[in-house]
Amino acid sequence: MILVPSLINPPSILDLAPDISLVKWLATQGFHPLLLDWGCPLPADRDLDVSAHVERRLLPLIARFDQPPVLIGYCLGGTMTLAAACAARVAGLALIATPWRYTGFGSAAREAIADLWRTAQPACEAIGMVPMEVLQAGFWRLDPAKTIAKYEAFGRMVPGSAAAASFVALEDWANAGAPLPYAAGRQLFEDFVGGDLTGNGGWKVGGSIVSPGALDCPAIEFVSLNDRIVPAASAADLPDRHDLGAGHVGMIVGRGARAQLWEPLLHWLNGLPAPR
């Protein structure tokens, strides 16, 4: 059993399209992957921070399985699965493009993110949510020229072509996520990015400090050396670390994704001890 949490609701980059789906591909390889949908938060969920997502949603779900599942976490979903793996019995943990040491983002990027949050925070607090547009604005700031260039490239694609359809599917995923509860956004921006709570060893989940060194299950980490969203320097740096040449999204759905990520992940899964 494989449980794949992601903080952002499906459609998921891990199940982007019928022919571009890590989740479906793993199912064809004899596994039973489950993609966790957190649902769409309401204003009443405003106090549900990242820690509470793990404690109130993820850990109770893991406890319902007859056999400990393998957890696969992408991006912030990986941060959360690491916390869950420290607090629950799981069969293995795979992190993909997962931020842990937020000082690895660099001072300039962290200050830009802090500035974005200072601007957005009053409105987010008033509505009790952090809209996806706030997160997207942060991503666009990382490389505005690249954002413009990708739409210029789309304009040159043949309408209705496979390339155009893939571009639209990817943009639909990137822009269609549900909002975050206000507390989750505040913890992400202020405690994680601003204070490096995880990297400093100060993040508590279930009453205990979360630490990569506390993992007692097989664990692997896939890190992109070209990631502009989650820099390689922010990785948890697990002993079993695999550095990839693809970017944050390309490592999941790019043309080289199967050789660089999918197949090595499958090889690791096949090598895990049988459930007892």
ABEGO torsion letter per residue (X at the ends): XBBBBBABBOBBAABABAABBAAAAAAAAGBBBBBBBAEBBBAAAAABBAAAAAAAAAAAAAAABABBBBBBBBEAAAAAAAAAAAABBBAEBBBBGBBABAAAAEAAAAAAAAAAAAAAAAAAAAAGBBBAAAAAAAAAAABAAAAAAAAAAAAABBBGBAAAAAAAAAAAAAAABBBBBAAAAAAAAAAAAAAGAAAAGABBBGGBBBBAAABABBBBBBBBAABAABBAAABAGBABBBBBABBAAAAAABAAAAAAAAAAAAAAAAABBBBX
